[in-house]
């Protein structure tokens, strides 16, 4: 049962005649003071700390002051100082005794004693609590004494009255308003909150969840005021300053995108294809001042570095100078250690300033109980609201957990109007309510209580950020590449984001591109390459990739270049001469870095061959065409098995991460070479590098080929070719071979003409099925009722399915082309509405952080 909590009006009536009211809940004290309806002398409602210390100083403020004193007066590292200060204060707060920490064996050393000595000397709220006495003549009321820790109780007089916040009657829990996504919750808030009513509204929202950032963005777009604080670490100039200081130590490894805020200020666009290029490799007069500064920055102290930074930006950074002054870092050299200390300080004691103190109140469910607003929205209310209890020996876990439960019980009753806005599912997974709901009233899911489900298909009439409406119809997609299809099938939303967000690697001459262009050039000019020698091509590749990689990495890449081009040459030499295939190649010579170096035009009739086939809705680029064989070069260090390649490409088999390249490219080649046996080959030219270094590598081990048969599987297995595959490669005594040879191809063919395989992808299911039993009977009838016949027939079926699962057949390509057409239709439908997330694991999605559901 949830007990009914007294509202502020009722509490005020109970305590109005007291001289002093004490509560640890600062908003409650402020609310009571607002309701004073008579003259009072001195304080009326106060927190123990404010009464004792008589100064507005929160925990972080005074901890920061003590911390700075500790690092100046002791030899403790910053992490040691921060950790020990927090430990001493927590012990003091929960035991009421500054020295109790010394009773703990692990904290009885000099570090704790040094911090205690400083705390004894410096005026602070904790010392004030121990030394403050309330006049005996004062009539004192203490509200909710269960919230007071041992140090708070030091202030209490011997005689005071206790005022409870709960009544002996049940609170009727409001219904849960359930939304399907965080964005819908934010949309509901936008519809109900305006500039005019903002002062009457409070939101209880956990700042560590995604809701707060979405809410703040929405309020900014609608110009709805809300109380907010800005952390010093969130200031862009300070973040840039720290990043630049760390990058300055890297020198040669700095890329243009790493220093984007500064170079943009200099008028240099870092969003183009050069964003990945090292700054040291760029030739731009506008960068000279910047690069000169970076070259000497690692020899500067923080003061000089800040002055150079300000010169680059053209304005002063007083807030940065104040931080450096506080930390005593101005004259300290720029090093990894000093930068880390600065970052640690900001992480642990990040100063804040109020950027807005009016409007909608944003309150944390973990730091307040009373909220003095007539309308309160509770956002999320999930397990993230449950507070963890420290494991320290001086903490009474049971008491703290009970306190947290009672605080939650009181918190959820704020507001004359209470609105619980929650999600019950995210990414198809159920969201659990806050654990305290289970403790108080047995709720284990939001649906255990009254609910109302909301759906907001219509956009708010509020304008949001400025935008322009477009009357243009979305352009119809007619063709998909294999990479786009792979991404779309994994998640339509991921495909959509991939079209919106530029890929920083997209236009860069990376390792894979260099290998592909070398392969194309060698296929066209093998004699010329042999004449020039491999080393000249290795040097070209090193020169092209140097702007993007570190010198250490370049050494490894040089080995890969040397081995990779040797293997590519060996592979092409081992194949028959390339044959031209009419796949609508690009007009004129395409871009090839080696052709540019040697002023030659490469042909496009058999290497790097593009195609666009509207009949099958496909487009792509084929690395090499060798008659009825297509080759794709892979620079990955590990190859995949035929079975996995088929599984990832076959629309009946693929799982979470499809790879439709083999089946798509074979469909294109089939269109040009119908009724022919075709082959798709992956050549993993950098696999097994250890053997390559010793010149022991076998090209066949780097090659994985998939065969396409221009017949349906059930028709293909009637061919003598398949029968021979089943009996070859094993000893004559092998059960399968012995059974099939005695059965003979005509009898084998007859059975499969009359019986179609029902489970073409599941070996166990097939051999245990009625079909499998019939085949065993059939074999025994023609060969004899022997034990080896039963085993041989079983193994023959398993071998057949192995053949099925390692090759493509006519129905596979037919089904794929239907599948591709369906996906193109789906894509065009989504372009007119919304791209769904899809069913795959969202945490493995490359655009996970951009997806809000």
TORZA-763944 format. One record per residue (C-alpha): residue in three letters; x, y, z. Coordinates in steps of 0.02 Angstrom, whole numbers, plus 50000, padded with zeros to 5 digits. Example, Ala and Ser with C-alpha at 12.3 -4.5 7.8 and 13.67 -1.06 7.14 Angstrom:
// TORZA-763944
ALA506154977550390
SER506844994750357
//
This chain:
// TORZA-763944
UNK500005000050000
UNK500585017749961
UNK500225029250107
UNK499485046250071
UNK500735060350089
UNK500275077050163
UNK500335091550042
UNK501245107850078
UNK499675116950135
UNK499285103650265
UNK501075102950326
UNK501135121850343
UNK499565121750449
UNK500395108950564
UNK502015118550586
UNK501535136950566
UNK501555140450753
UNK503315133850781
UNK504815145350796
UNK505915134250687
UNK505535120150566
UNK506935108550510
UNK506895097350357
UNK508295090150250
UNK507245093150093
UNK507725110650033
UNK506245112449913
UNK505075108250058
UNK505865121750165
UNK505685134450023
UNK503875129249997
UNK503455131750180
UNK504315148750184
UNK503275154350035
UNK501695150750136
UNK502155161150289
UNK500615171450332
UNK501255180350489
UNK502755189950546
UNK504235179150598
UNK505885183050680
UNK507415175150599
UNK507285158450510
UNK505675148550496
UNK505945133050387
UNK507765127950358
UNK508835113050317
UNK510075108350455
UNK511545112950344
UNK510855129950294
UNK510385133850474
UNK512115129250536
UNK513195136350398
UNK512115151250348
UNK512725150350168
UNK512075142950006
UNK513435130249968
UNK513015113449894
UNK514045097549918
UNK515015099549757
UNK515485117649791
UNK516275114849961
UNK517045098049910
UNK517885106949767
UNK518625120049885
UNK519255106650005
UNK519955096349860
UNK520965111049794
UNK521655113949968
UNK522145095449983
UNK523085094649818
UNK524025110449863
UNK524505105150040
UNK524815086450020
UNK525765074649906
UNK524215064649864
UNK523825062049681
UNK522235070249620
UNK521335053549612
UNK521905048949786
UNK521385065849854
UNK519665064949773
UNK519345047149828
UNK519925049550007
UNK518985066050027
UNK517365057949968
UNK517665043050084
UNK518015053750238
UNK516505064850208
UNK515335049950180
UNK515935042050341
UNK515745058450435
UNK513995061050366
UNK513375043650408
UNK514215041450578
UNK514175059450640
UNK516015057850688
UNK517445064850583
UNK518695052550659
UNK517685036550639
UNK518525033450471
UNK520155029950563
UNK519355014850644
UNK519295006550473
UNK520924997150446
UNK521045001150259
UNK520835019850292
UNK521885021850448
UNK523435028450360
UNK524205045550333
UNK523065050250186
UNK521485050250292
UNK522395059350434
UNK523005072950317
UNK521245075850250
UNK520505075950425
UNK521765089050478
UNK521265100350333
UNK519415097850369
UNK519735102750551
UNK520555119050497
UNK519425124750355
UNK517685131450390
UNK516415120150303
UNK514595114850320
UNK515025098250404
UNK516015106650543
UNK514605119150566
UNK513345105150591
UNK514385098050733
UNK514595114650823
UNK512865122650803
UNK511655123350949
UNK509835128750936
UNK509205140351075
UNK508265130451206
UNK506885143551204
UNK506435139551023
UNK504955128550988
UNK505635116650854
UNK504745104950734
UNK505685091750635
UNK504855085550476
UNK505185067550421
UNK506615063550541
UNK506905047150446
UNK507775057550312
UNK509095064550432
UNK510815056650433
UNK511875056050591
UNK512755072550552
UNK511095081450520
UNK510475075350690
UNK511925084450775
UNK510945100650753
UNK509355094550835
UNK508975100851011
UNK508565089151153
UNK506745093751143
UNK505805094750977
UNK504195088850899
UNK504145076450757
UNK503025079450608
UNK502705064650493
UNK502365067350308
UNK501245052150286
UNK499455049550340
UNK498615033450390
UNK497625031850230
UNK497985024950058
UNK498545035249909
UNK497625031249748
UNK498965028549617
UNK498575037849454
UNK498505028249292
UNK500065025949186
UNK500015034849018
UNK500945022948904
UNK501855028848747
UNK502765018748616
UNK504335029448613
UNK505295043048702
UNK504945054948559
UNK503065052648583
UNK503245056948768
UNK504175072748721
UNK502845076848591
UNK501505075048725
UNK502445087148837
UNK502575099748696
UNK500695098948672
UNK500355102348856
UNK501705114748906
UNK501885132448840
UNK502785148548881
UNK501235154248974
UNK501065139449094
UNK502905134849112
UNK503035142149290
UNK501655130249348
UNK502455114349282
UNK503785102549347
UNK504535087149265
UNK505275073149368
UNK506565065549252
UNK508195056149278
UNK509565066849201
UNK510575051249158
UNK509235045049037
UNK508935050348858
UNK507315059148906
UNK508135074648979
UNK509165078948825
UNK507655076248712
UNK506575087048825
UNK507855101148831
UNK508015100848641
UNK506125101448621
UNK505955115848745
UNK507325125548657
UNK506485123148489
UNK504815129148557
UNK505625143048661
UNK504865135948821
UNK505875142048971
UNK506535129149093
UNK507725129549240
UNK509415123049188
UNK511235122849236
UNK512725122849122
UNK514285113149169
UNK515945121149134
UNK516515105249045
UNK515075107448922
UNK515775123848856
UNK516375120548680
UNK517915131648693
UNK518535122248847
UNK518255105348766
UNK519195111448612
UNK520605118248720
UNK520855101548808
UNK520705091548647
UNK521955102748561
UNK523175101348706
UNK523095082348697
UNK523225082448508
UNK524725093948516
UNK525675079848599
UNK525225068548454
UNK525895080848324
UNK526075070548166
UNK524515060048203
UNK523285074648203
UNK521955073748067
UNK520995088448000
UNK519355082448077
UNK520185081648251
UNK520385100448254
UNK518785104948164
UNK518185118848284
UNK519825128448267
UNK520105126148080
UNK518305131048043
UNK518635147248136
UNK520095149648017
UNK518905147647871
UNK519455129947823
UNK518105117147787
UNK518535100247865
UNK516955091347810
UNK517585086847637
UNK518565071647580
UNK520145078247663
UNK519445077347840
UNK520445061347874
UNK522085068447808
UNK523445072347933
UNK523655090947958
UNK525525089447929
UNK525195082847753
UNK524035097047699
UNK524665111247594
UNK523605126247643
UNK524285143547682
UNK522855146447803
UNK523485131947909
UNK525265138247927
UNK524925148248087
UNK523975133648159
UNK525285120448118
UNK526685131748182
UNK525745133148347
UNK525505114348361
UNK527335110948323
UNK527895120248479
UNK526375117548592
UNK527105102348678
UNK528535113448743
UNK527335126348819
UNK526555128248989
UNK524675130149004
UNK524735149149012
UNK525715150548849
UNK524625137348768
UNK523045146848819
UNK523735163048747
UNK524135154448582
UNK522415146448582
UNK521585163348610
UNK522615171048470
UNK521975157648351
UNK520155160448401
UNK520305179248413
UNK519495181448584
UNK519875178448769
UNK519395163048868
UNK519215169549046
UNK518325154049112
UNK519775143049055
UNK521035154549138
UNK520045154049301
UNK520075135049303
UNK521945134449269
UNK522205147349407
UNK521175137349532
UNK522135121449493
UNK523845129449492
UNK524145123349315
UNK524555139749228
UNK526435137449242
UNK526415118549223
UNK527005110649060
UNK525795102648937
UNK525975083948969
UNK524845068748965
UNK524835068949154
UNK524375087349175
UNK523005086149044
UNK522315070549130
UNK522265079749297
UNK521295093949218
UNK520065081749142
UNK519915072249306
UNK519505088249400
UNK518135092549277
UNK517435074849286
UNK517415074949476
UNK517055093049523
UNK516305100749369
UNK515815118749413
UNK514075123749357
UNK513155139949331
UNK511305143149312
UNK510905147749134
UNK509045149149172
UNK508165149049342
UNK506375151249285
UNK505115141449184
UNK504795122849192
UNK505625114649342
UNK506685099349299
UNK506855088749456
UNK507855072849485
UNK506945057949561
UNK508495054149664
UNK508765070849751
UNK507085078249799
UNK505435073649882
UNK504345089249881
UNK503985099149723
UNK502985115049741
UNK502145115449571
UNK500285112349534
UNK500635101549379
UNK501945087849386
UNK502425075849246
UNK503375060149295
UNK504435054049149
UNK504995036149126
UNK504795029449304
UNK505795014049254
UNK507085003749348
UNK508315017949314
UNK507455027449456
UNK508015014449584
UNK509455020849689
UNK510975010149724
UNK511555009149905
UNK513405010349946
UNK514234994950020
UNK515285004450149
UNK515364996650321
UNK514745012450407
UNK513145012850304
UNK511605004150371
UNK510984997150206
UNK509294992350274
UNK508995009650343
UNK509565018350183
UNK508495007050073
UNK506995010450184
UNK507335029150172
UNK507455028349982
UNK505815018749974
UNK504905031550082
UNK505625045949982
UNK504975038049822
UNK503285035249905
UNK503205053849943
UNK503945059749779
UNK502625051949666
UNK501235061749754
UNK501765079249703
UNK500615090449604
UNK498775094149605
UNK498835086249432
UNK499975071049420
UNK500385063249252
UNK501405047349238
UNK502155046449062
UNK503035029949031
UNK503575017248902
UNK503184998948931
UNK504294992648790
UNK505844997848696
UNK506534988348546
UNK505234974848583
UNK505934972148758
UNK504844975348910
UNK505334990049020
UNK505214986449207
UNK504434999449322
UNK505485006649463
UNK505824993049593
UNK504975003649727
UNK503295000849641
UNK503514982249671
UNK503964985149853
UNK502504996949885
UNK501084989149788
UNK501704973649699
UNK501834981149524
UNK503064971349417
UNK502504978749252
UNK501584994549207
UNK500124984249142
UNK499824977649320
UNK498964994449354
UNK497715005349263
UNK498445011549099
UNK497975022048950
UNK498945019548790
UNK499325034948686
UNK499795036448504
UNK500235053148427
UNK500225051148238
UNK499945069648207
UNK501365081848231
UNK501175095848355
UNK500545112048282
UNK502015120748362
UNK503305125548235
UNK504885117648310
UNK506515122648230
UNK506345132848072
UNK506045122347918
UNK505425123747741
UNK504105112647666
UNK504515104147503
UNK503225099847371
UNK504405087847285
UNK503935069547283
UNK505305057947347
UNK506365051147206
UNK505935033147163
UNK507335020547191
UNK507485008047049
UNK509164999947087
UNK510034994047244
UNK511864989647268
UNK512314974447371
UNK512944985247515
UNK511344995547520
UNK510294979847514
UNK511294972047655
UNK511034987347764
UNK509194989347718
UNK508804971247763
UNK509704972947930
UNK508744988847973
UNK507805000747857
UNK508175014747980
UNK510045011047971
UNK509945011847781
UNK509055028547793
UNK510375035947910
UNK511755029447798
UNK511045040247659
UNK510955055547772
UNK512595054447865
UNK514205055947767
UNK515415041647787
UNK517095049247830
UNK517985035247738
UNK516915036747583
UNK518035046747468
UNK519715042047540
UNK521035031847449
UNK521155018647585
UNK522075002247582
UNK520684992347497
UNK520505004947356
UNK522365004547320
UNK522364985547307
UNK520854985547193
UNK521604998447078
UNK523244989147071
UNK522304973147025
UNK521394982346887
UNK523014989846821
UNK523924973046826
UNK522504964246735
UNK522714976946595
UNK524614978646593
UNK525474963346669
UNK527054965146564
UNK527214983546608
UNK527064979846795
UNK528374966146781
UNK529524978146690
UNK529334991746822
UNK529494979746968
UNK528394978047122
UNK529404989947231
UNK528935004847124
UNK527085000847150
UNK527354998247337
UNK528135015547347
UNK526655023247255
UNK525445014847376
UNK526445020947526
UNK526445038647458
UNK524565038447430
UNK524135031847602
UNK525435041547703
UNK524275056747733
UNK523035045547824
UNK524105034447936
UNK525455035448068
UNK527255031248026
UNK527195015748136
UNK525655009548045
UNK526475013247879
UNK527825000447915
UNK526514986747935
UNK525584992647781
UNK527164991847677
UNK527264973147714
UNK525434970947670
UNK525644980547507
UNK527144969947456
UNK526284953347497
UNK524584958847432
UNK525154964047258
UNK526224948347243
UNK524704937447282
UNK523584947247163
UNK524844944947024
UNK524954926247060
UNK523074924347061
UNK522804933446896
UNK524234924046815
UNK523464907546869
UNK521844911346779
UNK521464911146594
UNK521574927746503
UNK520144939346552
UNK518654939246436
UNK517564954246399
UNK515754953346454
UNK514474966446403
UNK513894973346571
UNK513634991446520
UNK515344997746575
UNK515675015946618
UNK516015027546473
UNK517855030746450
UNK519285026346566
UNK518885026446751
UNK519945033646892
UNK521475023146931
UNK522925030347029
UNK524215019446940
UNK523545023846768
UNK523755042246817
UNK525535039446876
UNK526035030646715
UNK524885040046596
UNK523945024646533
UNK522105021146503
UNK521415005346583
UNK520034995546497
UNK518354992946580
UNK517804977246491
UNK518394964446617
UNK519064973546773
UNK518164985446892
UNK516614982946784
UNK515044992546833
UNK513284986746795
UNK511524993646813
UNK510164981046779
UNK508384987546796
UNK507664970446754
UNK508314963446918
UNK508394980347013
UNK510274978347044
UNK511844988547020
UNK513654985847068
UNK515474984747021
UNK516344968246983
UNK518214967547017
UNK518644954946882
UNK517684944946751
UNK518484928846689
UNK517224922346564
UNK515894913546668
UNK516814917446832
UNK516654933346934
UNK518044937947056
UNK517964949447207
UNK519564954247298
UNK519494954347488
UNK520844962447596
UNK520194954747759
UNK521384943547854
UNK520174928947871
UNK519194919847738
UNK517434912947751
UNK516874895347710
UNK515784891347560
UNK514384886147676
UNK514414902747769
UNK514474912747608
UNK512944903347544
UNK512044905347711
UNK512354924147717
UNK511804926547536
UNK510334914647516
UNK508674923247558
UNK508044907047635
UNK509534905447753
UNK510294922247800
UNK510264927647981
UNK510704944548060
UNK512094950247946
UNK511764945947763
UNK513004947447620
UNK512034947347457
UNK513514951447345
UNK513834933847275
UNK512024930247231
UNK511704947647162
UNK513224947347049
UNK512824929846989
UNK511064935646947
UNK511824949246839
UNK512994937246751
UNK511574924746726
UNK510604938446638
UNK512024939646512
UNK512444920946508
UNK510794911646533
UNK510784892646552
UNK512654892046590
UNK513584885646740
UNK514344900746828
UNK515564904046969
UNK515824917747098
UNK517514918647184
UNK518134928047337
UNK520024930047334
UNK520684933847510
UNK522394940147459
UNK522944945047635
UNK522404929447728
UNK523744918647810
UNK525054932547812
UNK526244922047916
UNK526434909447775
UNK526564923547648
UNK528054930947738
UNK528934914247722
UNK528354912347539
UNK527384896747586
UNK525634902747545
UNK524494892647432
UNK523364902947318
UNK522014889647325
UNK521874891947514
UNK521514910347486
UNK520174906747357
UNK518364902447398
UNK517244899047247
UNK515364896547238
UNK514604887547089
UNK512924891747013
UNK511964877746925
UNK510634883446800
UNK509394870446865
UNK508304868747017
UNK509114858047151
UNK507874843647134
UNK508214843346947
UNK510094844846965
UNK510274829747078
UNK509634818746935
UNK511224822446837
UNK512624809846830
UNK513804823846883
UNK512994824647055
UNK512974805647074
UNK514834805247039
UNK515144819047168
UNK514324808047298
UNK515484793247270
UNK517134802047233
UNK518484806447357
UNK518214791847476
UNK518844773847486
UNK517914759947397
UNK517464752647567
UNK516564768647618
UNK514744764647661
UNK514064778847552
UNK515124774647400
UNK514814755847414
UNK512924758247431
UNK512774770547286
UNK513894760647168
UNK512824745147194
UNK511224755247183
UNK511794762947019
UNK511404779846942
UNK509804774346850
UNK508994768147012
UNK509644783447107
UNK508914794746972
UNK507264785546972
UNK506994787947159
UNK507314806747152
UNK506234808946999
UNK504774801847098
UNK505204809947266
UNK505634828247295
UNK506744832347445
UNK505604840647576
UNK506934847947692
UNK508364854247582
UNK509304863447723
UNK509124852047876
UNK510114835747873
UNK509444828348035
UNK507654832447994
UNK507824824947820
UNK508584808147870
UNK507324806248011
UNK505844810447900
UNK504694798747804
UNK505674803647648
UNK507294797747729
UNK506544781347785
UNK505854778347610
UNK507564780947532
UNK508344768347652
UNK506994755647607
UNK507264759147422
UNK509154756547439
UNK508944740347536
UNK507704734047407
UNK508974736247265
UNK510604732747359
UNK510124721347502
UNK509594722347683
UNK511314725947754
UNK511834737347896
UNK513074746847785
UNK511654750647662
UNK510654759547797
UNK512194769647847
UNK512664772847667
UNK510934779047619
UNK510914790447771
UNK512624797647727
UNK512114799847545
UNK510654810947597
UNK511794821147711
UNK513054823047570
UNK511674828947454
UNK511164842447576
UNK512984847547594
UNK512974849847405
UNK511364859947421
UNK512074871347555
UNK513724875047467
UNK513084879847294
UNK511794890747210
UNK510384883947104
UNK509114891546987
UNK507764893347119
UNK508984902747232
UNK509304916347104
UNK507464916847054
UNK506954919247235
UNK508304932247262
UNK507724942647115
UNK505934942147183
UNK506614946747355
UNK507614961347285
UNK506104968047192
UNK505074966847353
UNK506404976447451
UNK506484990147320
UNK504584991947332
UNK504694992447523
UNK506055005647517
UNK505005016847405
UNK503505014747520
UNK504575019847671
UNK505195035247578
UNK503395041347578
UNK503155037947764
UNK504465032247891
UNK505885019747893
UNK505625006748032
UNK507045000748143
UNK506834982448097
UNK506924966648201
UNK508804964148217
UNK509784967748377
UNK509804986748386
UNK511384987048493
UNK512364980248345
UNK511704993748230
UNK513075005848173
UNK511845020348194
UNK511225014848366
UNK511515031748448
UNK510465040648316
UNK508955029148334
UNK507565034548452
UNK506095022848467
//
